[in-house]
Amino acid sequence: PPPPPPPPPDDPSAAPFSLSELRRFPMRSNCLSTHATLTDLDPGPRDRLARYFRDACEGLPEFAGVFARAERLAGKYTRVKEIVESVEAFKVVVSYVATCERTGARKVRKFFDLACGHGLVGIMLAYAYPDRAVMACDRKRRESFEVFDAAFAHFASREENSPATFHDDDEVEPEEVGGTARSRESRRLPNLEFVEGELDVLAPRVDSNSLVLALHGCNEANKDSMRIATSASALWCVMPCCIRANLYLPNCTVSKMTDDQRYAFMCGVMACEYGAQMARCIDRRITNRAVVLCGGCEDGVGDGNGAGEREGGASVGPFGTRTKLRFYSDHKHLVTRARRRRDGESAVAFVSNPS
């Protein structure tokens, strides 16, 4: 008899995604291309990226469908680097929020995404935490913000109206991009607000139950965001991009450093000046501006210069915190939408018209 046929190959989308696979995607010299979109990908990398999106947020596998929908709405805004970079930053923020809330140090009620650009991280937070207000701010509201907001709002609406089948996405209706103000309003996440203007316009609304984000803000945007957060005793997370030395070291000449050395050095300077409590680097193959700094979980512990003190004979550490920050385990913490879904409760938005 003839030999049995070989077993079918394993489904390539079945294995968990490894960030080492990023080398299969369009690259520049050492990190992801800034221009390649989801539409530009071959079927193999597309399938693998879909698996990455499904696993991006514990309990929310529909992220893959959300980004596929955003691609159909306006594929030119689905740049692979920006999306993967935003997802990794989102995971860091979720971890930091979980850490602060687990320790009892803080309960976050509001997120502020400052100098937000396309606003994807703030939009993901609004979707993941429908019980909390998210305010995004930039000088101009971009169409890419509208596209990502519409994609996530679509899935939020479907979960509310068809909870058993909301993962089964349908085709994009032609009127979904553009249309009247009323039609645009109908596809927004209700707990998400965009404010057009300078960052300080939101400063009066930041309080100690807030978390301030500045992800790839340039120069003054990072400093202003941390100033707004620390003035209100709020939590903060920044992912610096351009950092001018004279903003933090006006009397120091920074020279004869490679770009990577200078970036790491200036991130360290920022961390010490504002008392960072966590420093995390996302995968270097995504971006060469990969450092995320987080702080604000405890106040009044350090000496203001990054030096730890001793209380009760125990060192509080170089960044002035006594809190045990189990950063690497807290990323598995379920966000509100996933937790309510698991418990069979309503996962729809609870916050509208945030103040």
N, C-alpha and C positions, 0 to 999 in steps of 0.2 A: 504493500500500500504506500501511497505517497506520504512523505513526511508531513506532519501537522503544520499548518501555517504559523508563521512567527506571531507572537503576541502583539496586539496593537500597541503602538507607542504610548507612553504616558501622556496624559493631557498636560501640555506645558503650562497651562494656567493653574494647575492643581498645586504646584509647589509654592511655598511662601516666597515672596519676592526678596531678593538680596540686593542691597545697594551696590554691591560689586557689579551688578548687571547694568548699571548706568553707562558703563563703557560701550554698551551696544547701541546707545542712543547718539544722536548727532552731538559732537563735542567740538569745542574750540581747543586751545592748547592743553588745558588740564581740567576743564570743567564743562558742564553742559552748554550747548550753544544757546545764545540769547534769542535766536530768531526761530528755531524749529518749533512748530506747533503740533498738536495731536494729529492734525490732518496730514502732516508730512511723514508720519511714522509708517513703516512697513507693518504687515499684520502680526509678525512675531513680537516685536517690541510693544505694539499696541496691546496685545493680549497680556503681556507681562505687566505693563503699566496699569491695566485694569485690575489685575490682581493686587498690585501695590495700593491702589485706591480703595479696594474692598477692605484691606486690612489696616488702612490708615488710622481709623478711629474705632476703638473697641466698641462693638455693638452697633455700628452704623455702616454696614456694608454697602449702602446705597450711594456712597461717595463716587463709586465707579459710574453709576448711572447719571449722577449729577454732572460730572465733567463731560460725559458723552453728550448730555443734553446741551451743555454750554457750547460744545463744539458745533452742534447743529444750529444753535442760535446765532453764533458768530465765531467761526473757527479761528479767525485771525487773532482773537484774544486768548486762545488756549495755548500759550507758549509753555512748552514742557518745563523749562527751567523755572519760570515764575510759579507754576502750579506746584511742582515738587518742593521747591524752596518754601513756599507758603505752607504746604502740608507739614513739612518738618518743623517749621517755626510754630505752627499751631500745636503740634504734639508737645513741644517744649512748654508752651504757655499752659496747656492742659495739665501737664505734670506739675508745674509750679503752683498753679491754683490748687490742685489736689494736695500738694505738700503743705501749703499754708493752711488749708481747711482741715486736713487731717490732724495737724498739730494743735488746732484750736487757736492759732495765732490770728486768723482773719477769716471773714466770710465775704466773698466777692459778690456784690450785687450789680455792679455796672462795669462794663468794659469801654475803654476809650481808645480807638484806633486812630492815632494822630499821624498826619502826613501819610495818609493811607494809600494813595495811588489807586491801584485797581481794587483795593479793599478786601482781598480774598480772605485774609486771616480773620478780620473782623466779621465777615459774613459767615465763615465757618463757625465762629464762636456763637453768633446769633442763632444759627441752626442747632448747634450742639446744646446750647443752654437757653431754651425758649422761655425760661422763668427769669431771665436776667436781661437788662437793657444793654444794648450795644450802640455806641455813638461813634461814627466815623467822621473824620474831618480832613479836608484838603482844600486847596485854593480853587479847585475845579472838580466837579463831579464828572467822572469819565464814563464813557459808554461801556467800558469793560466792567465797571462796578455794576451797572444796570444788568449786564448779561449774567454775571455770577449770582447776583441777588435773585434774578428771575429763575435761574436754574434751581437754586436751593429752595426758593419759595414754592416752586412747582411741587417738589417732593414733600414739603411740609403740608401743603394743601391736600395732596393726595392721601397722605397718612391720616389727615383729619377726616376726609370724606370716604376713603376706601382703605381702611387700615389693613385688611387682609391681602390686598393686591397692589399696594402702592409701589412696590418694587418694580412692577411690570410697567415700564415707561411706555408712553405712546409717542407719536410723531409730534413735531413742533408745529403749532398752528402758525400760519403766515403772519398774523397780526401781533404775535408775541413780542417782537422787537419793533420799537416805534409805537405808533398808535397814539391814542389820546392820553391825557394826563390821568384820567380815571382808569384806563386799562393798564397803564404802567403801575399805578398805585395798587391795583388788585393783585399784582404778582410780586409784591415786596414782602419780606419777612416783617411781621408786625412789630417785633421788638427791636428793629434796626432803624436807626435814624442817621441821615447824612447831613452834616452842617458844612456849608461852603464858607471859607474864610481862613483867617490866620489861626494858629493853634490856640492862642490865648482866649479865643472866643468861648472855648469849652472849659476853661480853667475854673470858673465859679461853680461848675456842676460836678467837679471831681471832689470826692471825700474819702474818708478812711476805708470805706467799703468798696473802693474802686480799684481797677487795675488799668494802668496806662501802658499802651503799646506804641512803639515806634520801630517799625520793621523796615530796614534799609532806608531810613531817613538820612538825609545828608547834613553834615556840619551842624548848623544851629538847631535843626529839627530834633536831633538826639538830645542836645543839652536842654532845649526848651521843654521837651517832654519829661525828662527826668526832674527838671526844676518844678514843673507843674505837679508831678506826682509826689515829690518829697515835701513840697509846701503843704500838701493836703494829707500827708502821712498815708499815701496810697501805695499799693504795690505797683511795680513797674517791670517791664521787659523791653529791652531794646536790642536790635540787631544792627549795629552800626554799619554804615557804608563808607562814605567819605568822612574823614575826621581831620580837621585842621588842627595842627599842634598848638597854635597860639590861642585856641579857645580854652585849652586846659593847662598849657605850660607856656605862659606868655614870656617867661624869662629863660626858657630853655631852647637851645638850638638842637634840632633833631636832624641828624645827617648821616650819610654813609650807611644807610640801612636799605636792604631790599624792600620791595613793596610788602611782601609778607611779614617781614620783621617789623616794619613800621606799623602795619595794621595791628599786629599782636601787641606791640608795645603800647600803642594808643588805647587799645581796648583795656589793657591793664591799668592805664592811667585813669580812664573813665570809671573802672570798677572800684578803684581806691577812692576817688573823689566822692562817689555817691554811695559807697558802702555796699557794693554788690554782694549778694549772698549765694548766688549760683552763677557759674560761667560754664556754658556748654557750647560745643562746636558741632554743627550739623555736618554731614558728610562733605568733605572737601571737593568731591567730584561734582557737587551741585553748584557751588559758588565759591569764589575765593574771598568772599566777605561772609564768613560762616559762623562767627562768634555771636552767641546770644547771652546777654547779661541780664540777670534778674535781681531785684532787691525790694526792700520795704517790708519784709515779713516781720521784722522787729525793729523798734526804734529805741534810741537812747542807750545803746549798749556799748558801741565803740567810742573812741575818743575823737572822732571826726576826721582822723587822718588814716583810717584803715587799720589802726593797730588795735588788737584785742586787749581787754581788761581782764582782771581776775575778780570773780565774785564767789565767795565761799570756797576759795582756794582752787577754783577750776577756771582754766582758760576759756575764754569765749571765742577764740579763733581769730584769724587774721581779718575776717570781714565783719567782725562784731556781731556774732549770733551764737546764742546758746541752744537754739532749736536744732534738733536732729533732722536734717533734710534728706530723706531717703528718695532722692530724685529718680534713681533708676528703676524703682519699683512702682512709683506713683503714676507712671504713664499708662498703667492698666486700669486706673480708676475710671469707672463708667461716668460719662457725662450725663446731664439730666435727661436728655431725650432717650439715650440708650437705657438708662436705669428705669425710667417709667415704662418703656416698651417691655423690658424684661419682666417687670412686676405687673404687667397687664393694665397699667394706668394710662390715662390720656397723655400723649406726648405733644399735644398741640401747644402753640405759643400762649403764655400766660401774661406777657407784658406787651402793652401797646402804648404808643405816645409816651415814651420814656422821658422822665424829667431829670 
